[in-house]
Amino acid sequence: MDIINRPQIGYRSALALVDAALTIAEEMGIQICACVVDISGRVVAQATMNNAPHIAEELCLRKARTALLGLSSAQFAEAVGSTGSIAQSMLHADLTLLGGGLPILAENVNVGAFAVGGATVDQDVECASRALAQLLGE
């Protein structure tokens, strides 16, 4: 029997990442949802600020699951757009073409994904990027 063990983000790091995003969002004056998924796309940690838009949770999860492909959700949108297959990609309910989702890499291995949703796409991308950089010590 083949058994595969793959590294993935732990809940402590996931909680720290979500907390960092919420703190950054407060500094930016925005209301968001932040979500971390493991390599299987299961939610490890998630939090939604009190006044975040209702749709933020769903979009945030889709952004994170899209980033499991190894590209940020914004890069995925660019790649799909360049092939002319945007409509086809939208058939999969777990993916999105909105920026704000990032793969989480540890020693160049994808260990999960993280996303922010609820503000403008540019604000989501900034908040997510800053939070992930903080977690990784960059």
N, C-alpha and C positions, 0 to 999 in steps of 0.2 A: 504494500500500500504506500502510495506517495503521500507524504505530508509536507506541506509547504509552510514555512514560517517566514513572514515578512515583517519588517519593522513598520511600526505605525505610531502616530502621535499618541501620547498618553493623556489622560484626562487633566492632569495638573498643568501641563503645558497648554492644553486646549483652553482651560479656564483662564490662565494667565493671558493668553492671546485675546480672548473675548473681553476680559477686563481692560486690557490696554486699549482695545478699540473703543470701548465705551468712554474711557477717560479722554481719549483723543477727540471723540465726537463731541463731548461736552466742551472741550477747548475750542472746537470749530463752530460750536453753536448749532449743531445738527442733531436730529433724532434718527436713530438707526436700529437695525437688528444686526447682530454679529453671530456668525455660525462657523463651527469647525466640524468637519467630517473626517472619519478615518478612511483608510484606503478602500473600504467597501462602500463608502457613501453613507454610512450610518452617522447620525449626529452624536458627537462626543460632548460638545458644549454649545450652548446657544443662549443668548439673552436679547431681549427686545426692550428698548427704552420706552418709557410711558407714553410719549406722544409720537412714536414712530408710525408711519402709515400702516394700515392693516395689511397691505400686500407685501410689506417689507420682509416678513418671515418667509413667505413662499419664494420670493425672488432671491433672497439671500441663500436659501438652500439650493436653488437651481444654480446660482453662481458658483457655489462651493463644489457641487457635483460636476459642473462643467470643468472646473480647474483640475479635477482628478485626471483629466486627459493629459496633463503635463504642461498645459499652456494656461496663462491667465484667461479669464473669460473674455477679456477684450482682444487678446491675441487669437483666441478661437474664432471670434466674430470676424476678424480680419482674414484668417485662413479660409473660413467658409465662404466669405464674400468674394474672395479672389477666385473661387472655383465655380461660382454661380449657383451654388447649391443651398442657398439660404432657406428656401421653402422646405427642402428635404430635412435639414437639420432640425427644423421646428417640429417635426413629427415626433421627436422624442421629448416627452413631457419633462424629463429631469434636466434638460439643458437650456441654456439661454445665451443670447448674443449680447447681453448687457455686461459692461465692465464692472469690476468690484470683487471678482473671485480670483484667488491666487493659489497655486500649488504650494505645499509646504515641503521643502527639500531639506534633508539631513544627509550630509556627505554625498550629495548628488543623487539621493534616492528619494522618490516621492513617498512621503509618510502620511499624507492626508492633504486636505485643502481647507481654505479659510475664505470667508466672504463677508462683505458688508453690504447692506442694502437699506434703502429708505430715504436717502438724500438724492442729490443729482448724481449722475454716473461719475462725473469728475470728482465730486466730494467722496463718494463711496470708494473710488480707486485710491485717492489720497489717504483716507482714513485706514483702509486695509493695508496699504503699502507701509505706512508709518508704524502701524501696530506690529506687522510681521517683522519689520526691520528691528524694532525694539526687542521682540522676543529672541531674534537671532543674534542680537548684540551688534548690529551693523550701524 
